[in-house]
Amino acid sequence: MACSGWGFPEAVRLTPRQRSLWFDDYVRTVIGRDVADITAISRVREMDRLLRALAARSANVYVRDGIAVGLGLPATTILRYVTLLETTYLVRTVPGWSNSRTSRATRHPKIYITDTGLLMHLLGTSAEAAAVPGGLSGPVLQNFVAMEISRHLGWAETRASQFHFRTRDGAEVDIVLESSSGAVVGIEVKASSTVRSSDFGALRLLANKAADRWRCGIVLYTGDTGISFGAGMWALPISCLWTGIAN
């Protein structure tokens, strides 16, 4: 999969060893210099540990207290550090979507590493290893798609905000887009070349919650054909994010 969002252009052109050194230097520079310019933070090692812990949870719901316990840091410190990492564009948090009909939806945000090449470096994996089914392929691919969509929202004619949807029962829609007029679109990301009707279960639930604000549900998958699953539900190739074409 070749796209600028898969990694910084400077890093993509390097050998694996050079790329690893480049990312190490990049993280060191951002945390050691840029973050230090924003605040008088002195515990650079703690920030590095937190960034790697967030990478391990990328594309998943981010619960601050759980990370605080795992790292042995106060929850208030985690909150401050994550805010700094967002300010320097290393991570992004995406809030949970809800309305008056979603009382059982979780409000916890999802966490993403803004550059998927950096994510794979922090996880100690490669694009080839991450693509192996059953491994890291799902979270890495979802991270890539979510960050690509966030970039598209920056220039799209329709102004929209990005969310995720997850119920306390575990039903989840990876990406929810809500326009300034209130229209809602749901997007699921599937690291598979096949799609089944059952893959739209959470999207159908979201459609019911959004009611008349609902527009369509999309499963982005690794195949190359656009397929209708009826009633405004579509399976589309992930490649349509940069080609704009769905056969």
C-alpha positions as CSV (number, residue, x, y, z in Angstrom):
1,M,0.0,0.0,0.0
2,A,1.7,3.2,-1.1
3,C,0.5,6.5,0.2
4,S,2.0,9.5,2.0
5,G,0.0,8.7,5.2
6,W,1.8,5.4,5.5
7,G,5.0,7.2,6.6
8,F,6.9,10.4,6.4
9,P,8.2,10.8,2.8
10,E,11.8,11.2,4.2
11,A,11.6,7.9,6.1
12,V,9.9,5.9,3.3
13,R,12.9,6.3,1.0
14,L,15.3,4.9,3.6
15,T,16.5,1.3,4.2
16,P,14.9,-0.4,7.2
17,R,17.9,0.3,9.4
18,Q,18.1,3.9,8.3
19,R,14.4,4.3,8.8
20,S,14.6,3.0,12.4
21,L,17.4,5.5,13.2
22,W,15.5,8.3,11.5
23,F,12.4,7.7,13.6
24,D,14.4,7.4,16.8
25,D,16.0,10.8,16.1
26,Y,12.6,12.2,15.2
27,V,10.9,11.2,18.5
28,R,14.0,12.3,20.4
29,T,13.9,15.7,18.8
30,V,10.1,16.3,19.2
31,I,10.0,15.2,22.8
32,G,13.4,16.5,23.9
33,R,13.2,19.8,22.1
34,D,9.7,20.7,20.9
35,V,7.9,19.5,24.0
36,A,10.6,21.2,26.2
37,D,9.9,24.5,24.3
38,I,6.2,24.3,25.2
39,T,6.7,23.5,28.9
40,A,9.4,23.0,31.5
41,I,9.0,19.2,31.3
42,S,12.2,17.4,32.4
43,R,11.1,13.8,32.4
44,V,11.7,13.0,28.8
45,R,12.0,9.3,29.4
46,E,8.5,9.2,30.9
47,M,7.1,10.8,27.7
48,D,8.9,8.3,25.6
49,R,7.5,5.4,27.6
50,L,4.0,6.9,27.3
51,L,4.3,7.3,23.6
52,R,5.2,3.6,23.2
53,A,2.3,2.6,25.5
54,L,-0.1,4.6,23.4
55,A,1.3,3.0,20.2
56,A,0.5,-0.4,21.7
57,R,-3.1,0.8,22.1
58,S,-3.4,2.7,18.9
59,A,-6.8,2.5,17.2
60,N,-8.3,1.4,20.5
61,V,-10.2,3.1,23.3
62,Y,-7.9,5.1,25.5
63,V,-8.5,4.9,29.2
64,R,-6.3,7.3,31.0
65,D,-6.4,5.6,34.4
66,G,-5.4,2.2,33.0
67,I,-2.3,3.6,31.3
68,A,-1.5,5.6,34.5
69,V,-1.4,2.3,36.5
70,G,0.6,0.5,33.9
71,L,3.3,3.2,33.8
72,G,3.2,4.0,37.5
73,L,2.3,7.7,36.9
74,P,-0.5,9.9,38.2
75,A,-3.5,10.1,35.9
76,T,-3.2,13.9,35.9
77,T,0.4,13.5,34.5
78,I,-0.9,11.2,31.8
79,L,-3.5,13.8,30.8
80,R,-0.9,16.5,30.6
81,Y,1.6,14.4,28.7
82,V,-1.1,13.3,26.1
83,T,-2.1,16.9,25.6
84,L,1.5,17.7,24.9
85,L,1.9,14.8,22.5
86,E,-1.2,16.1,20.7
87,T,0.1,19.6,20.5
88,T,3.3,18.3,18.8
89,Y,1.2,16.2,16.4
90,L,2.6,12.8,17.5
91,V,-0.8,11.4,18.7
92,R,-4.4,12.3,18.1
93,T,-7.4,11.5,20.3
94,V,-10.8,10.9,18.7
95,P,-13.9,11.3,20.9
96,G,-16.8,8.9,21.1
97,W,-19.9,9.7,19.2
98,S,-23.3,9.9,21.1
99,N,-26.7,11.5,20.9
100,S,-29.8,11.3,23.0
101,R,-30.5,7.8,21.7
102,T,-27.1,6.3,22.7
103,S,-27.2,6.3,26.5
104,R,-25.1,3.1,26.5
105,A,-22.3,4.5,24.3
106,T,-18.9,4.9,25.9
107,R,-17.5,8.4,26.0
108,H,-13.8,7.3,26.1
109,P,-11.8,8.6,23.2
110,K,-9.7,6.5,20.8
111,I,-6.0,7.1,20.5
112,Y,-4.0,7.2,17.3
113,I,-0.4,7.7,16.3
114,T,-0.6,10.4,13.6
115,D,1.9,8.8,11.3
116,T,1.5,5.1,10.6
117,G,5.2,4.7,9.7
118,L,6.1,6.0,13.2
119,L,3.5,3.6,14.7
120,M,5.1,0.6,13.1
121,H,8.5,1.8,14.4
122,L,7.2,2.2,17.9
123,L,5.7,-1.3,17.7
124,G,8.9,-2.7,16.4
125,T,7.3,-4.1,13.2
126,S,7.4,-3.6,9.5
127,A,4.7,-3.1,6.8
128,E,5.2,-6.7,5.7
129,A,4.9,-8.1,9.2
130,A,2.0,-5.9,10.1
131,A,0.1,-7.2,7.0
132,V,0.1,-10.8,8.3
133,P,-3.6,-11.7,9.1
134,G,-4.3,-12.1,12.8
135,G,-1.4,-10.0,13.9
136,L,-1.1,-6.2,14.0
137,S,-2.8,-5.8,10.6
138,G,-6.1,-4.7,12.0
139,P,-5.0,-1.9,14.4
140,V,-2.3,-0.7,12.0
141,L,-4.6,-0.5,9.0
142,Q,-7.3,1.2,11.1
143,N,-4.7,3.7,12.3
144,F,-3.7,4.4,8.7
145,V,-7.3,4.8,7.5
146,A,-8.4,7.0,10.4
147,M,-5.5,9.4,9.9
148,E,-6.0,9.5,6.1
149,I,-9.6,10.4,6.7
150,S,-8.6,13.1,9.2
151,R,-6.3,14.6,6.5
152,H,-9.2,14.6,4.0
153,L,-11.4,16.4,6.4
154,G,-8.9,19.3,6.4
155,W,-9.6,20.1,2.8
156,A,-13.1,18.6,2.1
157,E,-15.9,20.9,1.0
158,T,-18.2,19.5,3.6
159,R,-17.2,20.4,7.1
160,A,-17.3,17.3,9.3
161,S,-16.0,16.1,12.7
162,Q,-14.5,12.7,13.3
163,F,-15.6,10.3,16.1
164,H,-15.8,6.6,16.9
165,F,-18.8,4.7,18.3
166,R,-18.6,1.9,20.9
167,T,-21.3,0.6,23.2
168,R,-20.8,-0.9,26.6
169,D,-21.8,-4.2,25.0
170,G,-18.9,-4.1,22.7
171,A,-20.5,-3.1,19.4
172,E,-18.1,-0.7,17.6
173,V,-17.9,1.4,14.5
174,D,-14.3,2.5,13.8
175,I,-15.0,5.9,12.4
176,V,-18.0,8.1,12.6
177,L,-18.2,11.3,10.5
178,E,-20.8,14.0,11.5
179,S,-21.2,17.0,9.2
180,S,-21.9,20.5,10.5
181,S,-25.5,20.0,9.5
182,G,-25.8,16.8,11.7
183,A,-25.6,14.2,8.9
184,V,-23.9,11.0,10.0
185,V,-21.8,8.4,8.1
186,G,-20.3,5.3,9.6
187,I,-17.1,3.6,8.4
188,E,-15.7,0.2,9.4
189,V,-12.1,-0.9,8.5
190,K,-11.5,-4.5,7.7
191,A,-8.1,-6.1,7.1
192,S,-9.6,-8.6,4.7
193,S,-10.2,-9.0,1.0
194,T,-13.7,-10.3,1.6
195,V,-16.8,-8.7,3.2
196,R,-19.9,-10.4,4.6
197,S,-23.3,-9.0,5.6
198,S,-22.5,-9.6,9.2
199,D,-19.7,-7.1,9.0
200,F,-22.4,-4.4,8.8
201,G,-24.0,-5.3,12.2
202,A,-22.5,-2.4,14.2
203,L,-23.2,0.0,11.3
204,R,-26.8,-1.0,11.3
205,L,-27.0,-0.3,15.0
206,L,-25.4,3.1,14.5
207,A,-27.9,3.8,11.7
208,N,-30.7,3.1,14.1
209,K,-29.2,5.4,16.7
210,A,-28.7,8.2,14.2
211,A,-32.2,7.8,12.8
212,D,-33.0,10.5,10.2
213,R,-29.5,11.9,10.4
214,W,-28.1,8.7,9.0
215,R,-26.7,8.8,5.4
216,C,-24.7,5.6,4.7
217,G,-22.5,2.9,6.1
218,I,-19.2,1.9,4.5
219,V,-16.9,-1.1,5.2
220,L,-13.4,-0.3,3.8
221,Y,-11.6,-3.5,2.9
222,T,-8.5,-4.7,1.1
223,G,-10.3,-5.9,-2.0
224,D,-10.6,-4.0,-5.2
225,T,-14.4,-3.9,-5.9
226,G,-17.2,-1.8,-4.6
227,I,-20.2,-3.9,-3.5
228,S,-23.6,-2.8,-2.4
229,F,-25.1,-4.5,0.7
230,G,-28.4,-2.8,0.4
231,A,-30.1,0.2,2.2
232,G,-27.2,2.6,1.9
233,M,-24.5,0.0,3.0
234,W,-21.4,-0.4,0.9
235,A,-18.1,-2.3,0.9
236,L,-15.4,-0.2,-0.8
237,P,-11.7,-0.7,-1.5
238,I,-9.4,1.2,0.9
239,S,-7.6,2.4,-2.2
240,C,-10.6,4.7,-3.0
241,L,-9.3,7.0,-0.3
242,W,-6.5,8.2,-2.6
243,T,-7.8,7.2,-6.0
244,G,-11.3,8.3,-5.6
245,I,-12.4,5.3,-7.6
246,A,-14.5,2.3,-6.5
247,N,-15.1,-0.2,-9.3
